[in-house]
Amino acid sequence: MALPLFVRWFREIRLGDIKLVGGKNANLGELYNELAAVGVRVPDGFAVTADGYTALLDAAGLRERIAGHLKNIDGQDVHALAVAGSAIRAEIEAAPLPAQLEDEVRTAYRALAGQHGGLPSVAVRSSGTAEDLPEASFAGQQETYLAVCGEEAVLRACRRCFASLFTDRAIVYRINHGFDHLAVRLSIGIQRMVRSDLGAAGVMFTLDPDSGFRGIVLINAAYGLGEPVVQGQVDPDEFWIFKPTLGLGSGAILKRVLGRKDWKLVIGSGGVPERAPVADEARGRLSLDDAEAIELARYGMAIEAHYGTPMDIEWARDGEDQRLYIVQARPETVHRATRSSRLDVFALTPGHGVQCLVSGKAVGQAIGVGRARRLDDPRDLELFQPGEVLVASQTDPDWEPIMKRAAAVVTDRGGRTCHAAIVSREMGVPCIVGTERGTELIPDGGEVTVSCAEGETGFVYRGSVPFERRHLDLATLPTTSTAVMLNVGNPDEAFRLSALPNRGVGLARIEFIITNTVKAHPLALLHPERVRDPVARATIAELTRRHASGAEYFIDRLTEGVAVIAAAFYPKDVIVRLSDFKSNEYAGLVGGRDFEPVEENPMLGFRGAFRYCHPRYREAFALECRAMRRVRQDMGLTNVKLMIPFCRTPDEGRHVLEEMARHGLRRGVGGLDVYVMCEIPSNVLLAREFAELFDGFSIGSNDLTQLVLGVDRDSELVAPLFDERNPAVLTMIAGIIHAARNAGVKVGICGQAPSDYPEFTRFLVERGIGSISLNPDAVAKGIEAVADAERRLQQ
């Protein structure tokens, strides 16, 4: 019996066989053969080689006809492109398969059937010989057919796969990337179907696909077949898993985000995929449990280690055997290289009267401005003009010819690993997915600003909003002896900011997390029965309905926010300042007015260390402690250090430390450092006593200036008097630096002044400050100012 010419089993394929079986099949063969030993499951199957595609073209005499159809096609004339593509596909689908090719496919399919006790349902996937290359992602350019059952159906799917090499989107992609149409060949993968229609499926990246941060595995998951997740048709669940602490199991999960998942794709009658509703109970819970998410993350890390590069992976959970499988893997193409030393930083120019139309998940960190163009069908491409903002319900590969010409992309549906997100990242186009109502609320033809520069959430604003774009060449920044750290409050920006030069985080404010993620007053969460406003009570009930209690809700949300910041900078120190709201600010939280006093001067009232131990707030402070203990102990993020704000006396400090110890946060145990803010003159005058209690000081220049000069920093009337460079303030700062150095404890500064005044930075360096924590937008100038001051000292 003659050896097969056109079929290779996965067990016979390795990564070096791309020219024969295409990128997708070569990767599947590599996974099947090399990673089974570490427990990575890949469904068995076989490949129809690219030689089979060549044999089809030669037997049917198609080469000349294809070349004729594509003559003068440049991708710009969408009508001519559509006509040519349709004609080529029709001719390929109508051509009979060469007899030996057909016979080999039938024989291999029967053998697969014999392994599984009957005619197997298979996935028939296209695998181009230029696909999944490190320098270009052809993912999604060709077709996939799922739940194909029976020899005739498999052969029909093979012809359609071969034809899909000439979809409109594939033709345009090759034109744009300089690939010869006839030099790119197509292989087909025929793989046992994982019954994820009865389970779940999704996508996994072994890095953060927006920032390129490599410390996490990002998993998107939804019920049913995986195509709706890939194409952005559903809003999936998300899991952020921290690689360095993966051995802690569920403790490595930094964040879980519940998606809507209101429908799923299942295998219908006749093997045709169709939509089915997701039951309310299932919709309200995550489609993976923690153990499954961790198992997938381990698969991802094993695959990344084998390939030596970040990976883009598709997975599926079989609803029959309840096992997890890897069904596709390719090198991630946007961030696979080492992080660039050049950063483009976008920021909206502060102003008034900006109207937000919709928001969703931000993809990338850029800003785009243009006229909005709502499109329902990619066949309306001729309506789209270069530089417009594409607004669509979702995108798939058919949309790519216009996405590359867009100033930005906005979709109603999709997660951060959907088609619109992946392609937008590759093209460098700002994109917001999952807006839900973007196609309804964004006026067609109106100018809009699409901002992805404000963290994980992206915003579409009416009109052209001014913004700045700055280029930072990090390679040119000098190295300093003084530690330059960052002030970070927004977890959504942490991964991006970690790429800036830094020695850690000198101030992580948890007020941002409480305001934007928790949203409700901690005591209102603990005692919702005491909240008098019915609207506030309803809001609290909605916020906490998926949690065992209001306390667990608060702890979960605060834990996630702090953990993301800590992971972004791990293993560098992240100094987390415990809450420093004033009573009027606490009152602004949902339900807060029922628990806060009304004070004439909240700036000098019920705040900071005094609040933590007071009977009126003590049980709420316990929630903060429990969250910080979870971050450090359960999640292994021991780089988190804690800081106590507005501590008026050493006795207050002592009481706070005792309260923290009651909740498992004992200074010195497990490497826990506890710092105190230096922002009150008493902190300077009693520096030696404070140094005996704490591991160091962090100077809060805003409050210290206010209290030294007797100037209310919230008052516009006396604002001209507020100046951190006043000699009295400088004397205080010099005093605390001197006292801390004499006591052998650390001293740094986290106030606003170093970010605003280079001369203030020079003063700090001259006095021997240990660290300076800067706002991210000031880090480049701050490093240069520190380096300049250090040079002067050496002269």
C-alpha positions in Angstrom: 0.0 0.0 0.0 1.4 3.4 -1.0 2.4 5.8 1.7 0.0 8.7 2.2 1.0 11.8 0.2 -1.5 14.3 1.5 -2.3 13.3 5.1 -0.2 13.6 8.3 -1.4 12.7 11.8 -0.7 15.2 14.5 1.8 12.6 16.1 3.8 13.0 12.9 3.9 16.8 12.9 6.3 19.2 14.5 6.8 23.0 14.5 9.3 22.7 11.6 6.5 21.5 9.3 4.9 24.9 8.7 5.5 24.8 5.0 3.8 21.4 4.7 0.9 21.8 7.1 0.6 25.5 7.9 1.1 27.3 11.2 -2.0 26.1 13.0 -1.4 22.5 12.3 2.3 22.7 13.0 1.5 24.2 16.4 -1.1 21.5 17.1 1.4 18.8 16.2 4.1 20.4 18.4 1.6 20.7 21.3 0.3 17.1 20.8 3.8 15.6 20.8 5.8 17.8 23.2 3.5 18.9 25.9 1.5 15.8 26.7 4.2 14.9 29.2 3.4 17.9 31.3 -0.4 17.3 31.2 -1.5 19.6 28.4 -4.4 17.9 26.6 -4.7 18.3 22.8 -7.5 16.5 20.9 -6.2 14.0 18.3 -6.5 14.6 14.6 -4.7 14.8 11.3 -3.7 17.4 8.7 -4.4 17.6 5.0 -1.1 18.9 3.8 -0.5 22.0 1.6 0.5 19.6 -1.1 -3.1 18.5 -1.2 -4.1 22.1 -1.9 -1.4 22.3 -4.7 -2.7 19.1 -6.2 -6.2 20.5 -6.3 -5.1 23.7 -8.1 -3.0 21.7 -10.6 -5.7 19.1 -11.3 -8.4 21.7 -11.9 -6.1 24.2 -13.7 -7.0 26.9 -11.3 -3.7 28.9 -11.0 -4.1 30.9 -14.2 -7.8 31.6 -13.5 -7.0 32.8 -9.9 -4.2 35.1 -11.1 -6.6 36.5 -13.7 -9.2 37.3 -11.2 -6.7 39.0 -8.9 -5.1 41.1 -11.6 -5.2 44.8 -10.7 -6.9 44.1 -7.4 -5.4 46.5 -4.8 -7.8 46.1 -1.9 -9.1 49.7 -2.2 -11.9 49.0 -4.7 -14.1 46.9 -2.4 -16.6 46.1 -5.1 -13.9 44.7 -7.5 -12.4 42.8 -4.5 -15.7 41.2 -3.6 -16.4 40.1 -7.2 -12.9 38.6 -7.6 -13.0 36.8 -4.3 -16.5 35.4 -4.9 -15.5 34.0 -8.3 -12.3 32.3 -7.0 -14.1 30.7 -4.1 -16.9 29.4 -6.4 -14.4 27.8 -8.7 -12.4 26.1 -5.9 -15.5 24.7 -4.2 -16.8 23.3 -7.5 -13.5 21.6 -8.4 -13.4 17.9 -7.5 -10.7 16.7 -5.1 -7.9 14.6 -6.6 -8.8 10.9 -6.1 -5.9 10.1 -3.9 -6.4 13.1 -1.7 -10.1 12.2 -1.3 -9.2 8.6 -0.5 -6.6 9.5 2.1 -9.0 11.9 3.9 -11.7 9.2 4.0 -9.2 6.6 5.4 -7.9 8.9 8.1 -11.4 9.9 9.2 -12.4 6.3 9.5 -9.3 5.6 11.6 -10.3 8.5 13.8 -13.7 7.0 14.1 -12.3 3.7 15.1 -10.4 5.3 18.0 -13.6 6.9 19.3 -16.1 4.1 18.8 -18.2 5.6 16.0 -18.3 8.5 13.5 -16.6 11.3 15.4 -17.8 14.9 15.2 -14.7 16.9 14.1 -13.6 20.5 13.7 -12.3 21.3 10.2 -9.8 24.2 10.4 -7.9 26.0 7.8 -4.1 26.3 8.4 -2.3 28.6 6.0 1.5 28.2 5.4 1.9 31.9 6.2 -0.4 31.7 9.3 0.7 32.2 12.9 4.1 33.4 11.9 5.8 35.5 14.6 6.0 38.6 12.3 2.3 38.5 11.2 -0.9 37.1 12.5 -3.1 35.5 9.8 -5.5 34.3 12.5 -9.1 34.3 11.4 -8.3 34.9 7.8 -9.6 31.5 6.7 -12.7 29.5 7.7 -13.3 26.9 10.4 -16.2 24.4 10.4 -17.3 22.9 13.6 -19.2 19.7 14.5 -18.7 18.2 11.1 -19.8 14.5 11.1 -19.6 12.0 8.2 -17.2 11.5 5.3 -19.1 13.5 2.8 -19.5 16.4 5.2 -15.8 16.4 5.9 -14.9 16.4 2.2 -17.3 19.3 1.6 -15.8 21.2 4.5 -12.3 20.6 3.1 -13.2 22.2 -0.3 -14.8 25.1 1.5 -11.6 25.5 3.6 -9.4 25.6 0.5 -11.7 28.2 -1.0 -11.5 30.4 2.1 -7.9 31.2 1.3 -9.5 33.7 -1.0 -12.0 35.4 1.3 -12.0 39.2 0.8 -10.3 39.7 4.1 -7.6 37.2 3.3 -6.9 38.8 -0.1 -6.6 42.3 1.5 -4.4 41.1 4.3 -1.9 39.5 1.9 -1.9 42.7 -0.2 -1.2 44.8 2.9 1.5 42.6 4.1 3.2 41.9 0.8 2.5 38.2 0.5 2.1 36.6 -3.0 -1.4 35.1 -3.3 -0.2 32.0 -5.1 2.8 31.5 -2.9 0.7 31.1 0.2 -0.8 27.6 0.4 -3.4 26.1 2.7 -3.4 23.0 4.8 -6.5 21.7 6.8 -6.6 20.4 10.3 -9.3 17.7 11.0 -9.5 17.3 14.8 -11.8 15.5 17.2 -14.4 17.9 18.2 -14.4 19.0 21.9 -18.0 19.3 23.0 -17.6 22.7 24.4 -21.2 23.4 23.2 -22.1 21.4 26.4 -19.3 23.1 28.4 -17.3 26.2 27.9 -14.6 27.7 25.7 -12.5 30.8 25.2 -9.2 32.4 24.7 -6.0 32.7 26.9 -3.1 35.1 26.6 0.1 34.5 28.5 0.6 38.2 29.0 -1.6 41.3 29.3 -2.5 41.9 25.7 -3.0 45.6 26.1 0.2 46.7 28.0 2.4 43.7 27.2 2.9 43.0 30.9 4.2 39.5 31.1 3.4 38.7 34.7 -0.2 37.5 34.2 -2.2 35.0 32.2 -5.5 36.4 31.0 -8.4 34.0 30.4 -11.6 34.9 28.7 -14.4 32.3 29.1 -18.0 31.8 28.1 -20.5 28.9 27.8 -20.7 27.0 24.5 -18.5 27.0 21.4 -15.6 29.4 21.5 -16.3 31.3 18.3 -18.5 34.0 20.0 -15.7 34.8 22.4 -13.1 35.0 19.6 -15.4 37.1 17.4 -16.5 39.4 20.2 -20.2 38.4 20.0 -20.5 37.8 23.8 -19.2 39.6 26.8 -17.0 36.9 28.4 -15.9 36.2 31.9 -12.3 37.2 32.7 -9.6 35.8 35.0 -6.3 37.5 35.7 -3.8 35.0 37.1 -0.4 36.0 38.5 2.3 33.8 37.2 4.9 34.1 40.1 2.3 32.9 42.6 0.6 30.2 40.5 1.7 27.6 43.0 -0.8 29.1 45.5 -3.7 27.9 43.5 -6.7 30.2 43.6 -4.7 32.7 45.5 -2.9 33.5 42.2 -6.1 34.8 40.7 -5.8 38.6 40.9 -9.2 39.4 39.5 -12.4 37.8 38.3 -14.8 39.7 36.1 -18.3 38.3 35.5 -19.4 38.7 31.9 -23.0 38.9 30.6 -22.9 35.6 28.6 -26.7 35.9 27.8 -26.4 33.4 24.9 -24.2 30.6 23.7 -23.4 28.8 20.5 -24.4 25.1 20.5 -24.5 22.4 17.9 -28.0 22.3 16.5 -29.9 19.9 14.3 -27.9 18.6 11.4 -24.7 19.6 13.1 -25.2 23.3 12.3 -24.1 25.7 15.1 -27.0 27.8 16.5 -27.6 30.2 19.3 -29.2 29.1 22.6 -30.1 31.3 25.6 -28.1 30.9 28.8 -30.2 30.3 31.9 -30.3 33.1 34.4 -28.6 31.1 37.1 -25.7 30.1 34.8 -25.4 33.7 33.5 -25.0 35.0 37.0 -21.9 32.8 37.8 -18.5 32.4 36.2 -18.2 29.8 33.5 -15.0 28.4 35.0 -14.3 27.6 38.6 -11.0 28.6 40.2 -9.4 25.2 39.8 -10.2 25.2 36.1 -8.8 28.7 35.6 -5.6 27.7 37.4 -5.3 24.5 35.3 -5.6 26.5 32.2 -3.0 29.0 33.4 -0.6 26.2 34.0 -1.2 24.9 30.5 -0.5 28.4 29.2 2.7 28.8 31.1 3.9 25.3 30.0 3.2 26.3 26.4 4.9 29.7 26.7 7.9 28.0 28.3 8.1 25.5 25.5 7.9 28.2 22.7 9.9 30.8 24.6 7.5 33.6 23.8 4.1 34.9 24.9 1.2 32.9 23.4 -2.3 33.4 22.1 -4.2 30.2 22.9 -7.7 28.8 22.3 -9.1 26.3 24.8 -12.3 24.3 25.3 -13.9 22.4 28.2 -15.7 19.3 27.0 -19.2 19.1 28.5 -19.2 15.3 28.4 -15.9 14.4 30.0 -15.5 17.8 31.8 -11.9 18.0 30.8 -10.0 21.0 29.5 -8.3 20.9 26.1 -6.1 23.2 24.1 -7.4 23.4 20.5 -5.1 26.1 19.1 -1.9 28.0 20.0 0.1 30.7 18.2 2.8 33.2 19.2 1.3 36.5 20.3 2.2 39.0 17.6 1.8 42.4 19.2 4.0 42.3 22.3 6.1 39.3 21.7 9.3 41.3 21.5 11.0 42.7 24.6 9.3 45.8 25.8 10.3 48.8 23.8 12.3 51.5 25.4 10.1 54.1 23.7 6.7 54.8 25.2 3.9 56.9 23.7 1.9 58.5 26.5 -1.6 59.9 25.7 -3.5 62.1 28.0 -6.7 64.2 27.6 -6.2 67.9 28.2 -8.3 68.8 31.3 -11.3 70.9 30.4 -15.0 71.4 31.2 -18.2 70.3 29.5 -16.9 67.0 28.2 -19.9 64.7 27.5 -19.3 60.9 27.7 -21.6 59.0 25.2 -20.7 55.4 26.1 -17.9 53.5 27.9 -16.6 49.9 27.6 -13.4 47.9 27.9 -10.4 49.9 26.6 -8.0 48.2 24.2 -4.5 49.8 24.2 -3.7 53.2 25.7 -4.1 55.6 22.7 -6.7 58.2 21.8 -8.4 58.6 18.5 -10.6 61.4 17.0 -12.8 61.3 14.0 -16.3 61.2 12.6 -18.4 58.3 13.8 -19.5 55.9 11.1 -22.0 53.3 12.2 -22.0 50.2 10.0 -24.2 47.1 10.3 -22.5 45.0 7.6 -18.9 44.8 6.2 -20.4 44.8 2.7 -21.1 48.6 3.3 -17.3 49.2 3.2 -17.6 51.9 0.6 -19.4 54.1 3.1 -16.4 54.2 5.3 -13.8 57.0 4.8 -10.2 56.8 6.1 -9.9 58.5 9.5 -13.4 57.8 10.6 -14.3 56.0 13.8 -15.9 52.6 13.1 -18.9 51.9 15.3 -20.3 48.4 14.9 -22.1 45.7 16.9 -19.1 43.5 16.6 -16.3 42.7 14.1 -15.0 39.6 12.5 -12.2 39.2 9.9 -14.5 40.5 7.1 -14.2 44.0 8.7 -10.4 44.2 8.6 -10.1 46.1 5.3 -11.7 49.1 7.0 -10.4 48.7 10.5 -6.9 49.5 9.3 -8.2 52.8 7.9 -10.1 53.8 11.1 -9.0 56.4 13.7 -10.6 54.1 16.3 -13.0 51.2 16.6 -16.0 50.9 19.0 -18.2 47.8 19.4 -21.3 46.9 21.4 -20.0 43.5 22.3 -16.8 41.6 23.0 -14.1 41.2 25.5 -10.4 42.2 25.5 -9.4 39.1 23.6 -12.1 39.3 20.9 -11.4 39.8 17.2 -11.9 43.6 17.3 -9.5 43.9 20.2 -6.8 41.6 18.7 -6.8 43.3 15.3 -6.9 46.8 16.8 -3.9 46.1 18.9 -2.0 44.7 15.9 -2.9 47.8 13.9 -2.2 50.2 16.7 -5.8 51.6 16.6 -7.5 52.6 19.8 -10.5 50.4 20.4 -13.3 50.1 23.0 -15.3 46.9 23.1 -18.4 45.8 25.1 -20.1 49.3 25.2 -23.5 47.5 24.9 -25.2 50.5 23.3 -22.6 52.2 21.2 -24.4 51.8 18.0 -27.5 53.4 19.6 -25.9 56.3 21.5 -23.1 57.4 19.2 -24.5 59.8 16.6 -23.6 58.7 13.1 -21.5 61.3 11.3 -20.8 63.2 14.5 -17.2 63.9 15.6 -16.2 61.8 18.7 -13.1 61.3 20.8 -12.3 57.6 21.7 -10.1 57.5 24.8 -8.3 54.4 25.9 -5.8 56.4 28.0 -7.7 56.4 31.3 -7.2 52.8 32.4 -9.2 49.6 31.8 -12.4 51.5 31.0 -12.5 53.4 27.7 -14.7 56.4 27.0 -16.3 57.8 23.9 -16.7 61.6 24.2 -18.8 63.9 22.1 -16.8 66.1 19.8 -13.0 66.6 19.5 -11.5 66.7 23.0 -8.0 68.1 23.1 -5.3 65.6 24.1 -1.5 65.4 24.4 0.8 62.7 22.9 4.2 62.5 24.4 7.1 60.3 23.4 9.3 58.9 26.2 12.7 57.4 25.3 13.4 55.4 28.4 16.8 54.3 27.2 18.1 57.9 27.5 17.0 58.4 31.1 19.9 58.4 33.6 20.3 56.0 36.6 20.0 57.6 40.0 21.1 56.6 43.5 18.0 58.1 45.0 15.1 55.7 44.5 12.5 57.1 42.1 9.1 55.5 42.8 5.6 56.0 41.5 2.4 57.2 42.9 -0.3 54.8 41.7 -4.0 54.8 42.6 -5.8 53.3 39.6 -5.3 49.5 39.2 -6.5 49.8 35.6 -3.3 51.6 34.8 -0.8 49.6 36.9 0.4 47.2 34.2 1.1 50.0 31.8 2.8 52.2 34.4 5.1 49.3 35.5 6.9 49.8 32.2 8.1 53.2 33.4 11.5 53.4 35.1 10.8 52.9 38.8 12.0 51.3 42.1 8.4 50.4 43.1 5.4 52.3 44.3 5.9 54.9 47.0 2.2 55.6 47.4 -0.7 53.4 46.4 -3.9 55.2 47.4 -6.8 52.9 48.1 -9.3 55.7 48.0 -9.5 55.4 44.2 -10.4 51.7 44.5 -13.0 52.3 47.2 -14.6 55.1 45.2 -14.6 53.5 41.8 -14.9 49.8 42.5 -16.4 49.4 46.0 -18.5 52.5 45.7 -20.3 52.0 49.0 -19.4 53.1 52.5 -18.0 50.1 54.4 -20.3 50.5 57.3 -23.3 50.7 55.0 -22.2 47.3 53.6 -21.9 45.9 57.1 -25.2 47.4 58.3 -27.5 48.0 55.2 -30.5 48.0 57.6 -29.3 51.4 58.9 -29.3 53.0 55.5 -32.3 55.2 55.3 -32.3 56.2 51.6 -34.2 53.5 49.7 -32.2 54.2 46.5 -28.9 53.7 48.4 -30.3 50.5 50.0 -31.2 49.2 46.6 -27.8 50.1 45.2 -26.1 48.2 48.0 -28.3 45.2 47.5 -27.4 45.1 43.8 -23.6 45.6 44.4 -23.5 42.7 46.9 -26.0 40.3 45.5 -23.4 37.8 44.2 -21.4 37.9 47.5 -22.0 36.1 50.8 -22.1 39.4 52.6 -21.4 43.1 52.3 -18.2 42.5 54.2 -17.0 39.9 51.7 -17.9 42.3 48.8 -15.8 45.1 50.3 -12.9 42.7 51.0 -13.0 41.1 47.5 -13.1 44.4 45.6 -10.4 46.0 47.7 -8.2 42.9 47.5 -8.5 42.8 43.7 -7.5 46.4 43.3 -4.5 46.3 45.6 -3.4 42.9 44.3 -3.3 44.1 40.7 -1.1 47.1 41.6 1.2 44.8 43.7 1.4 42.2 40.9 2.3 44.9 38.3 5.4 46.0 40.3 6.3 42.6 41.9 8.7 42.0 43.6 9.4 45.7 44.1 7.9 47.4 47.2 4.4 48.7 46.9 3.6 50.9 49.8 -0.2 50.9 50.3 -1.6 53.8 52.3 -4.7 52.7 54.2 -7.8 54.8 53.7 -7.5 58.6 54.2 -10.9 59.8 53.3 -12.3 62.7 55.3 -15.8 62.5 56.8 -17.3 64.6 54.0 -15.7 62.3 51.4 -16.8 59.2 53.1 -20.3 60.7 53.2 -20.3 60.8 49.4 -20.1 57.1 49.1 -23.3 55.1 48.7 -25.0 55.0 52.1 -22.3 57.1 53.7 -24.4 59.9 55.1 -26.0 57.7 57.7 -22.6 56.9 59.2 -20.5 60.1 59.0 -20.5 63.1 61.3 -21.0 66.6 59.9 -17.8 68.5 60.6 -16.9 72.2 60.2 -13.4 71.3 59.1 -13.1 67.6 58.0 -9.5 68.2 57.0 -8.6 68.4 60.7 -11.3 66.1 62.0 -12.3 62.5 62.0 -9.6 61.0 59.7 -6.5 58.8 59.5 -5.2 56.9 62.5 -7.7 58.2 65.0 -10.6 56.9 62.9 -9.2 53.4 62.7 -9.4 52.7 66.4 -12.5 54.7 67.1 -15.6 52.7 68.0 -17.5 54.6 65.3 -15.3 53.1 62.6 -13.3 50.3 64.0 -15.2 47.4 62.4 -14.9 49.1 59.0 -11.1 49.4 59.5 -11.1 45.6 60.2 -12.3 45.0 56.6 -9.3 46.9 55.2 -7.0 44.8 57.4 -8.6 41.6 56.2 -8.2 42.7 52.6 -4.5 43.5 53.1 -3.9 40.2 54.9 -5.5 38.3 52.0 -3.3 40.2 49.5 -0.1 39.4 51.4 -0.8 35.9 52.8 -3.3 34.2 50.6 -2.1 35.7 47.3 1.6 35.8 48.2 2.1 39.5 47.3 4.4 40.1 50.2 5.9 43.1 48.4 2.9 45.0 49.8 3.9 47.3 52.7 1.4 49.4 54.6 1.3 53.0 55.6 -0.7 54.9 58.3 -1.9 58.4 57.3 -2.5 61.4 59.6 -1.1 59.9 62.8 -1.1 62.7 65.3 0.7 61.1 68.2 2.9 58.1 69.0 0.0 56.7 71.1 -2.3 56.8 68.1 0.3 54.9 66.1 0.7 52.3 68.9 -3.0 51.7 69.0 -3.3 51.3 65.2 -0.4 48.8 65.2 -2.2 46.8 67.9 -5.4 46.9 66.0 -3.7 45.7 62.8 -2.0 42.9 64.7 -5.5 41.7 66.0 -6.4 41.2 62.3 -3.2 39.3 61.4 -1.1 42.2 60.2 1.8 42.3 62.7 4.7 44.5 61.9 7.8 42.5 61.2 6.0 39.2 60.7 6.3 37.8 57.1 8.4 40.8 56.1 5.7 43.3 56.8 7.0 46.9 57.0 4.6 49.6 58.3 5.3 53.2 57.5 3.8 56.4 58.8 3.0 59.5 56.9 4.8 62.6 58.0 2.3 65.3 57.3 1.7 66.9 60.8 4.3 69.0 62.6 4.1 66.6 65.5 5.5 63.9 63.3 8.7 66.0 62.9 8.9 67.2 66.5 8.4 63.7 67.8 10.3 61.9 65.0 12.4 59.8 67.4 9.3 58.4 69.1 7.6 57.7 65.8 10.8 56.0 64.5 10.7 53.6 67.3 7.2 52.4 66.2 7.4 52.4 62.4 9.8 51.3 59.7 10.0 54.6 58.0 8.4 57.9 57.1 6.8 59.1 53.9 6.5 62.8 53.7 3.0 64.1 52.6 4.0 67.6 51.5 0.4 68.7 50.9 -0.9 68.3 54.4 2.4 69.2 56.0 2.5 72.5 54.1 -1.2 73.2 55.1 -0.4 72.7 58.8 2.9 74.4 58.9 1.6 77.5 57.2 -1.9 77.4 58.6 -3.4 77.4 55.0 -6.5 75.5 54.1 -5.4 73.8 50.9 -9.0 73.5 49.8 -9.6 77.2 49.9 -9.3 79.1 46.7 -9.2 82.4 48.7 -5.8 81.7 50.3 -4.4 79.4 47.6 -1.7 81.9 46.7 -0.1 81.3 50.2 0.1 77.5 49.7 3.7 76.8 48.6 5.7 73.7 49.6 8.9 75.7 48.9 8.2 78.1 51.8 11.3 78.2 54.1 9.2 77.0 57.1 8.1 74.0 55.2 11.5 73.2 53.9 12.9 73.5 57.5 10.3 70.9 58.6 11.2 68.5 55.7 14.9 68.9 56.3 14.3 68.1 60.0 12.4 64.8 59.3 15.0 63.6 56.8 17.8 64.3 59.3 15.9 62.6 62.2 15.0 59.6 60.1 18.6 59.1 59.0 19.8 59.4 62.5 17.3 56.8 63.7 18.2 54.4 60.9 14.8 54.2 59.3 13.7 54.9 55.8 12.4 58.3 54.6 10.8 59.2 51.4 8.3 61.7 50.0 5.1 60.9 48.2 3.5 64.4 48.0 2.7 66.4 44.9 5.6 68.9 45.1 8.4 66.8 43.6 6.2 66.2 40.5 5.6 70.0 40.2 8.9 71.6 41.1 12.3 70.4 39.9 14.0 72.8 42.5 12.1 71.1 45.3 13.4 67.8 44.0 17.0 69.1 44.1 16.4 70.3 47.7 15.3 66.8 48.7 18.3 65.1 47.1 20.7 67.5 48.8 19.2 66.8 52.2 19.6 63.0 51.6 16.1 61.8 51.0 16.0 58.0 50.4 13.2 57.9 47.9 11.0 60.2 45.8 7.6 59.0 44.6 6.4 60.8 41.5 3.2 61.0 39.6 3.6 58.9 36.4 3.3 61.9 34.1 6.3 63.5 35.8 8.6 60.5 36.1 10.9 61.4 33.2 11.4 65.0 34.3 11.7 63.8 37.9 14.5 61.4 37.1 16.4 64.0 35.2 16.0 66.5 38.1 17.2 63.8 40.6 20.2 62.9 38.4 21.1 66.6 38.0 21.0 67.2 41.8 23.2 64.1 42.4 25.7 65.3 39.9 25.9 68.7 41.6 26.5 67.0 44.9 29.5 65.2 43.5 31.0 68.3 42.1 
